[in-house]
Amino acid sequence: MALSSAELRDRLRTFSKCVCDGARLMVGQGDYEAYAAHIRKTHADQEPMTEREFFRNRENARFGVGNRSGFRCC
């Protein structure tokens, strides 16, 4: 059963998103879209961080910024 070019393109797009999401999670970078959906669903009274703020927040958490124990990578 051959796939149409549109179906193949959709499958490749989905696969590449999964690979990218997995790579981000391996280095401690979460999925902004999932975060924003969670905030909208469970914290409707709060405005979600912008994508840039989210990235900075995850970087700070990863490297222990503001943590008195000093540098932390993991």
Biopython code that builds the backbone (N, CA, C, O; Angstrom):
import numpy as np
from Bio.PDB.StructureBuilder import StructureBuilder

atoms = [
    (1, "MET", "N", (0.850, -1.171, 0.000)),
    (1, "MET", "CA", (0.000, 0.000, 0.000)),
    (1, "MET", "C", (0.894, 1.232, 0.000)),
    (1, "MET", "O", (1.617, 1.470, 0.967)),
    (2, "ALA", "N", (0.854, 1.995, -1.041)),
    (2, "ALA", "CA", (1.689, 3.193, -1.171)),
    (2, "ALA", "C", (1.006, 4.387, -0.511)),
    (2, "ALA", "O", (-0.215, 4.537, -0.555)),
    (3, "LEU", "N", (1.828, 5.223, 0.095)),
    (3, "LEU", "CA", (1.307, 6.437, 0.726)),
    (3, "LEU", "C", (1.325, 7.585, -0.271)),
    (3, "LEU", "O", (2.194, 7.667, -1.139)),
    (4, "SER", "N", (0.353, 8.461, -0.126)),
    (4, "SER", "CA", (0.368, 9.663, -0.967)),
    (4, "SER", "C", (1.469, 10.587, -0.448)),
    (4, "SER", "O", (1.945, 10.420, 0.675)),
    (5, "SER", "N", (1.863, 11.537, -1.247)),
    (5, "SER", "CA", (2.933, 12.447, -0.819)),
    (5, "SER", "C", (2.501, 13.259, 0.405)),
    (5, "SER", "O", (3.330, 13.568, 1.260)),
    (6, "ALA", "N", (1.230, 13.603, 0.498)),
    (6, "ALA", "CA", (0.732, 14.355, 1.664)),
    (6, "ALA", "C", (0.804, 13.490, 2.934)),
    (6, "ALA", "O", (1.207, 13.965, 3.996)),
    (7, "GLU", "N", (0.409, 12.218, 2.808)),
    (7, "GLU", "CA", (0.476, 11.314, 3.961)),
    (7, "GLU", "C", (1.916, 11.085, 4.399)),
    (7, "GLU", "O", (2.215, 11.074, 5.593)),
    (8, "LEU", "N", (2.795, 10.904, 3.442)),
    (8, "LEU", "CA", (4.202, 10.707, 3.756)),
    (8, "LEU", "C", (4.782, 11.946, 4.441)),
    (8, "LEU", "O", (5.518, 11.836, 5.421)),
    (9, "ARG", "N", (4.447, 13.105, 3.924)),
    (9, "ARG", "CA", (4.917, 14.359, 4.510)),
    (9, "ARG", "C", (4.425, 14.499, 5.954)),
    (9, "ARG", "O", (5.191, 14.898, 6.831)),
    (10, "ASP", "N", (3.146, 14.170, 6.206)),
    (10, "ASP", "CA", (2.583, 14.242, 7.552)),
    (10, "ASP", "C", (3.286, 13.272, 8.503)),
    (10, "ASP", "O", (3.590, 13.616, 9.645)),
    (11, "ARG", "N", (3.536, 12.067, 8.020)),
    (11, "ARG", "CA", (4.225, 11.083, 8.861)),
    (11, "ARG", "C", (5.657, 11.509, 9.177)),
    (11, "ARG", "O", (6.123, 11.345, 10.305)),
    (12, "LEU", "N", (6.349, 12.053, 8.181)),
    (12, "LEU", "CA", (7.712, 12.536, 8.415)),
    (12, "LEU", "C", (7.726, 13.717, 9.371)),
    (12, "LEU", "O", (8.618, 13.819, 10.213)),
    (13, "ARG", "N", (6.763, 14.600, 9.255)),
    (13, "ARG", "CA", (6.662, 15.746, 10.162)),
    (13, "ARG", "C", (6.426, 15.270, 11.599)),
    (13, "ARG", "O", (7.050, 15.770, 12.535)),
    (14, "THR", "N", (5.529, 14.312, 11.763)),
    (14, "THR", "CA", (5.244, 13.761, 13.089)),
    (14, "THR", "C", (6.477, 13.070, 13.666)),
    (14, "THR", "O", (6.815, 13.257, 14.835)),
    (15, "PHE", "N", (7.141, 12.275, 12.839)),
    (15, "PHE", "CA", (8.351, 11.581, 13.289)),
    (15, "PHE", "C", (9.432, 12.580, 13.689)),
    (15, "PHE", "O", (10.075, 12.414, 14.726)),
    (16, "SER", "N", (9.637, 13.613, 12.875)),
    (16, "SER", "CA", (10.682, 14.578, 13.195)),
    (16, "SER", "C", (10.353, 15.341, 14.464)),
    (16, "SER", "O", (11.264, 15.670, 15.224)),
    (17, "LYS", "N", (9.076, 15.637, 14.725)),
    (17, "LYS", "CA", (8.689, 16.302, 15.974)),
    (17, "LYS", "C", (8.997, 15.399, 17.166)),
    (17, "LYS", "O", (9.491, 15.869, 18.191)),
    (18, "CYS", "N", (8.710, 14.115, 17.038)),
    (18, "CYS", "CA", (9.006, 13.166, 18.125)),
    (18, "CYS", "C", (10.507, 13.099, 18.400)),
    (18, "CYS", "O", (10.927, 13.089, 19.557)),
    (19, "VAL", "N", (11.303, 13.054, 17.354)),
    (19, "VAL", "CA", (12.760, 13.005, 17.520)),
    (19, "VAL", "C", (13.256, 14.280, 18.191)),
    (19, "VAL", "O", (14.059, 14.221, 19.122)),
    (20, "CYS", "N", (12.780, 15.433, 17.719)),
    (20, "CYS", "CA", (13.201, 16.711, 18.307)),
    (20, "CYS", "C", (12.760, 16.827, 19.763)),
    (20, "CYS", "O", (13.535, 17.269, 20.611)),
    (21, "ASP", "N", (11.528, 16.436, 20.057)),
    (21, "ASP", "CA", (11.038, 16.482, 21.439)),
    (21, "ASP", "C", (11.874, 15.574, 22.333)),
    (21, "ASP", "O", (12.226, 15.955, 23.450)),
    (22, "GLY", "N", (12.189, 14.383, 21.851)),
    (22, "GLY", "CA", (13.028, 13.460, 22.626)),
    (22, "GLY", "C", (14.406, 14.028, 22.885)),
    (22, "GLY", "O", (14.930, 13.908, 23.992)),
    (23, "ALA", "N", (14.998, 14.646, 21.877)),
    (23, "ALA", "CA", (16.324, 15.249, 22.049)),
    (23, "ALA", "C", (16.264, 16.392, 23.054)),
    (23, "ALA", "O", (17.157, 16.526, 23.891)),
    (24, "ARG", "N", (15.233, 17.210, 22.983)),
    (24, "ARG", "CA", (15.096, 18.315, 23.950)),
    (24, "ARG", "C", (14.969, 17.787, 25.370)),
    (24, "ARG", "O", (15.580, 18.317, 26.297)),
    (25, "LEU", "N", (14.172, 16.740, 25.533)),
    (25, "LEU", "CA", (14.003, 16.179, 26.871)),
    (25, "LEU", "C", (15.306, 15.578, 27.407)),
    (25, "LEU", "O", (15.571, 15.628, 28.608)),
    (26, "MET", "N", (16.113, 15.014, 26.512)),
    (26, "MET", "CA", (17.389, 14.436, 26.950)),
    (26, "MET", "C", (18.340, 15.489, 27.490)),
    (26, "MET", "O", (19.177, 15.194, 28.343)),
    (27, "VAL", "N", (18.219, 16.700, 27.005)),
    (27, "VAL", "CA", (19.108, 17.766, 27.486)),
    (27, "VAL", "C", (18.394, 18.695, 28.460)),
    (27, "VAL", "O", (18.906, 19.767, 28.782)),
    (28, "GLY", "N", (17.217, 18.293, 28.930)),
    (28, "GLY", "CA", (16.523, 19.052, 29.960)),
    (28, "GLY", "C", (15.673, 20.195, 29.453)),
    (28, "GLY", "O", (15.319, 21.083, 30.228)),
    (29, "GLN", "N", (15.337, 20.201, 28.194)),
    (29, "GLN", "CA", (14.518, 21.263, 27.623)),
    (29, "GLN", "C", (13.129, 20.714, 27.355)),
    (29, "GLN", "O", (12.960, 19.823, 26.522)),
    (30, "GLY", "N", (12.130, 21.243, 28.058)),
    (30, "GLY", "CA", (10.776, 20.716, 27.926)),
    (30, "GLY", "C", (10.078, 21.166, 26.661)),
    (30, "GLY", "O", (10.639, 21.917, 25.864)),
    (31, "ASP", "N", (8.861, 20.707, 26.480)),
    (31, "ASP", "CA", (8.046, 21.005, 25.309)),
    (31, "ASP", "C", (7.150, 22.193, 25.620)),
    (31, "ASP", "O", (6.242, 22.086, 26.445)),
    (32, "TYR", "N", (7.396, 23.329, 24.966)),
    (32, "TYR", "CA", (6.641, 24.550, 25.237)),
    (32, "TYR", "C", (5.151, 24.360, 24.960)),
    (32, "TYR", "O", (4.315, 24.804, 25.747)),
    (33, "GLU", "N", (4.816, 23.712, 23.861)),
    (33, "GLU", "CA", (3.406, 23.527, 23.507)),
    (33, "GLU", "C", (2.669, 22.745, 24.584)),
    (33, "GLU", "O", (1.537, 23.085, 24.928)),
    (34, "ALA", "N", (3.294, 21.702, 25.120)),
    (34, "ALA", "CA", (2.670, 20.919, 26.191)),
    (34, "ALA", "C", (2.512, 21.761, 27.455)),
    (34, "ALA", "O", (1.485, 21.695, 28.131)),
    (35, "TYR", "N", (3.545, 22.558, 27.768)),
    (35, "TYR", "CA", (3.484, 23.443, 28.932)),
    (35, "TYR", "C", (2.332, 24.439, 28.787)),
    (35, "TYR", "O", (1.530, 24.604, 29.707)),
    (36, "ALA", "N", (2.253, 25.103, 27.628)),
    (36, "ALA", "CA", (1.215, 26.114, 27.407)),
    (36, "ALA", "C", (-0.182, 25.494, 27.481)),
    (36, "ALA", "O", (-1.090, 26.086, 28.063)),
    (37, "ALA", "N", (-0.358, 24.313, 26.899)),
    (37, "ALA", "CA", (-1.659, 23.631, 26.956)),
    (37, "ALA", "C", (-2.019, 23.287, 28.397)),
    (37, "ALA", "O", (-3.174, 23.424, 28.800)),
    (38, "HIS", "N", (-1.032, 22.840, 29.177)),
    (38, "HIS", "CA", (-1.267, 22.507, 30.583)),
    (38, "HIS", "C", (-1.702, 23.745, 31.367)),
    (38, "HIS", "O", (-2.657, 23.688, 32.141)),
    (39, "ILE", "N", (-1.002, 24.861, 31.165)),
    (39, "ILE", "CA", (-1.338, 26.094, 31.892)),
    (39, "ILE", "C", (-2.747, 26.549, 31.526)),
    (39, "ILE", "O", (-3.528, 26.912, 32.406)),
    (40, "ARG", "N", (-3.074, 26.533, 30.249)),
    (40, "ARG", "CA", (-4.409, 26.962, 29.817)),
    (40, "ARG", "C", (-5.505, 26.067, 30.392)),
    (40, "ARG", "O", (-6.588, 26.541, 30.734)),
    (41, "LYS", "N", (-5.215, 24.771, 30.494)),
    (41, "LYS", "CA", (-6.226, 23.818, 30.961)),
    (41, "LYS", "C", (-6.375, 23.835, 32.482)),
    (41, "LYS", "O", (-7.498, 23.865, 32.987)),
    (42, "THR", "N", (-5.268, 23.817, 33.216)),
    (42, "THR", "CA", (-5.354, 23.652, 34.671)),
    (42, "THR", "C", (-5.142, 24.936, 35.467)),
    (42, "THR", "O", (-5.447, 24.975, 36.659)),
    (43, "HIS", "N", (-4.633, 25.973, 34.837)),
    (43, "HIS", "CA", (-4.398, 27.251, 35.525)),
    (43, "HIS", "C", (-4.923, 28.381, 34.653)),
    (43, "HIS", "O", (-4.171, 29.267, 34.245)),
    (44, "ALA", "N", (-6.221, 28.340, 34.371)),
    (44, "ALA", "CA", (-6.825, 29.289, 33.431)),
    (44, "ALA", "C", (-6.647, 30.740, 33.864)),
    (44, "ALA", "O", (-6.691, 31.645, 33.030)),
    (45, "ASP", "N", (-6.449, 30.968, 35.149)),
    (45, "ASP", "CA", (-6.280, 32.339, 35.644)),
    (45, "ASP", "C", (-4.863, 32.870, 35.429)),
    (45, "ASP", "O", (-4.618, 34.057, 35.642)),
    (46, "GLN", "N", (-3.926, 32.015, 35.011)),
    (46, "GLN", "CA", (-2.538, 32.429, 34.799)),
    (46, "GLN", "C", (-2.231, 32.555, 33.317)),
    (46, "GLN", "O", (-2.739, 31.803, 32.485)),
    (47, "GLU", "N", (-1.387, 33.522, 33.016)),
    (47, "GLU", "CA", (-0.898, 33.686, 31.644)),
    (47, "GLU", "C", (0.346, 32.811, 31.495)),
    (47, "GLU", "O", (1.257, 32.913, 32.316)),
    (48, "PRO", "N", (0.413, 31.951, 30.471)),
    (48, "PRO", "CA", (1.625, 31.137, 30.308)),
    (48, "PRO", "C", (2.833, 32.005, 29.953)),
    (48, "PRO", "O", (2.687, 33.077, 29.364)),
    (49, "MET", "N", (4.015, 31.534, 30.314)),
    (49, "MET", "CA", (5.237, 32.233, 29.932)),
    (49, "MET", "C", (5.321, 32.259, 28.409)),
    (49, "MET", "O", (4.744, 31.413, 27.725)),
    (50, "THR", "N", (6.042, 33.232, 27.899)),
    (50, "THR", "CA", (6.304, 33.230, 26.462)),
    (50, "THR", "C", (7.266, 32.085, 26.175)),
    (50, "THR", "O", (7.856, 31.517, 27.094)),
    (51, "GLU", "N", (7.422, 31.748, 24.903)),
    (51, "GLU", "CA", (8.344, 30.665, 24.555)),
    (51, "GLU", "C", (9.770, 31.004, 24.998)),
    (51, "GLU", "O", (10.503, 30.132, 25.464)),
    (52, "ARG", "N", (10.152, 32.255, 24.855)),
    (52, "ARG", "CA", (11.493, 32.688, 25.272)),
    (52, "ARG", "C", (11.663, 32.583, 26.793)),
    (52, "ARG", "O", (12.700, 32.122, 27.271)),
    (53, "GLU", "N", (10.646, 33.009, 27.551)),
    (53, "GLU", "CA", (10.695, 32.909, 29.011)),
    (53, "GLU", "C", (10.760, 31.448, 29.446)),
    (53, "GLU", "O", (11.496, 31.101, 30.370)),
    (54, "PHE", "N", (9.987, 30.597, 28.776)),
    (54, "PHE", "CA", (9.980, 29.169, 29.094)),
    (54, "PHE", "C", (11.364, 28.566, 28.873)),
    (54, "PHE", "O", (11.868, 27.825, 29.716)),
    (55, "PHE", "N", (11.976, 28.891, 27.728)),
    (55, "PHE", "CA", (13.308, 28.385, 27.422)),
    (55, "PHE", "C", (14.302, 28.827, 28.505)),
    (55, "PHE", "O", (15.080, 28.014, 29.005)),
    (56, "ARG", "N", (14.273, 30.110, 28.864)),
    (56, "ARG", "CA", (15.193, 30.627, 29.877)),
    (56, "ARG", "C", (14.932, 29.948, 31.224)),
    (56, "ARG", "O", (15.881, 29.601, 31.926)),
    (57, "ASN", "N", (13.677, 29.755, 31.591)),
    (57, "ASN", "CA", (13.323, 29.099, 32.843)),
    (57, "ASN", "C", (13.888, 27.681, 32.894)),
    (57, "ASN", "O", (14.447, 27.274, 33.913)),
    (58, "ARG", "N", (13.746, 26.927, 31.803)),
    (58, "ARG", "CA", (14.262, 25.555, 31.755)),
    (58, "ARG", "C", (15.786, 25.539, 31.790)),
    (58, "ARG", "O", (16.380, 24.674, 32.433)),
    (59, "GLU", "N", (16.425, 26.488, 31.105)),
    (59, "GLU", "CA", (17.892, 26.590, 31.150)),
    (59, "GLU", "C", (18.365, 26.899, 32.567)),
    (59, "GLU", "O", (19.321, 26.293, 33.051)),
    (60, "ASN", "N", (17.700, 27.836, 33.228)),
    (60, "ASN", "CA", (18.075, 28.194, 34.598)),
    (60, "ASN", "C", (17.918, 27.008, 35.533)),
    (60, "ASN", "O", (18.768, 26.774, 36.393)),
    (61, "ALA", "N", (16.833, 26.256, 35.369)),
    (61, "ALA", "CA", (16.623, 25.074, 36.210)),
    (61, "ALA", "C", (17.688, 24.021, 35.927)),
    (61, "ALA", "O", (18.174, 23.360, 36.844)),
    (62, "ARG", "N", (18.040, 23.871, 34.682)),
    (62, "ARG", "CA", (19.035, 22.858, 34.299)),
    (62, "ARG", "C", (20.406, 23.160, 34.880)),
    (62, "ARG", "O", (21.112, 22.261, 35.336)),
    (63, "PHE", "N", (20.774, 24.433, 34.858)),
    (63, "PHE", "CA", (22.109, 24.799, 35.309)),
    (63, "PHE", "C", (22.150, 25.356, 36.727)),
    (63, "PHE", "O", (23.190, 25.853, 37.158)),
    (64, "GLY", "N", (21.054, 25.286, 37.452)),
    (64, "GLY", "CA", (21.047, 25.656, 38.857)),
    (64, "GLY", "C", (21.186, 27.149, 39.104)),
    (64, "GLY", "O", (21.704, 27.547, 40.148)),
    (65, "VAL", "N", (20.739, 27.984, 38.179)),
    (65, "VAL", "CA", (20.813, 29.425, 38.381)),
    (65, "VAL", "C", (19.920, 29.790, 39.577)),
    (65, "VAL", "O", (18.764, 29.373, 39.656)),
    (66, "GLY", "N", (20.476, 30.571, 40.497)),
    (66, "GLY", "CA", (19.732, 30.946, 41.696)),
    (66, "GLY", "C", (19.849, 29.916, 42.810)),
    (66, "GLY", "O", (19.379, 30.144, 43.925)),
    (67, "ASN", "N", (20.466, 28.801, 42.513)),
    (67, "ASN", "CA", (20.665, 27.749, 43.508)),
    (67, "ASN", "C", (21.948, 28.048, 44.282)),
    (67, "ASN", "O", (23.012, 28.197, 43.682)),
    (68, "ARG", "N", (21.856, 28.136, 45.576)),
    (68, "ARG", "CA", (23.026, 28.511, 46.380)),
    (68, "ARG", "C", (24.121, 27.443, 46.395)),
    (68, "ARG", "O", (25.249, 27.719, 46.803)),
    (69, "SER", "N", (23.803, 26.261, 45.965)),
    (69, "SER", "CA", (24.820, 25.210, 45.975)),
    (69, "SER", "C", (25.761, 25.312, 44.779)),
    (69, "SER", "O", (26.690, 24.514, 44.659)),
    (70, "GLY", "N", (25.536, 26.283, 43.890)),
    (70, "GLY", "CA", (26.447, 26.497, 42.776)),
    (70, "GLY", "C", (26.015, 25.792, 41.514)),
    (70, "GLY", "O", (24.854, 25.413, 41.363)),
    (71, "PHE", "N", (26.968, 25.619, 40.601)),
    (71, "PHE", "CA", (26.689, 25.039, 39.282)),
    (71, "PHE", "C", (26.125, 23.633, 39.415)),
    (71, "PHE", "O", (26.580, 22.825, 40.225)),
    (72, "ARG", "N", (25.133, 23.376, 38.602)),
    (72, "ARG", "CA", (24.510, 22.056, 38.601)),
    (72, "ARG", "C", (24.095, 21.742, 37.179)),
    (72, "ARG", "O", (23.321, 22.489, 36.580)),
    (73, "CYS", "N", (24.591, 20.665, 36.637)),
    (73, "CYS", "CA", (24.201, 20.315, 35.271)),
    (73, "CYS", "C", (23.129, 19.260, 35.227)),
    (73, "CYS", "O", (22.408, 19.177, 34.232)),
    (74, "CYS", "N", (22.985, 18.450, 36.252)),
    (74, "CYS", "CA", (22.007, 17.358, 36.218)),
    (74, "CYS", "C", (21.193, 17.314, 37.469)),
    (74, "CYS", "O", (20.321, 16.456, 37.608)),
]
sb = StructureBuilder()
sb.init_structure("model")
sb.init_model(0)
sb.init_chain("A")
sb.init_seg("    ")
for serial, (resi, resn, name, xyz) in enumerate(atoms, 1):
    if name == "N":
        sb.init_residue(resn, " ", resi, " ")
    sb.init_atom(name, np.array(xyz, "f"), 0.0, 1.0, " ", f" {name:<3s}", serial, name[0])
structure = sb.get_structure()
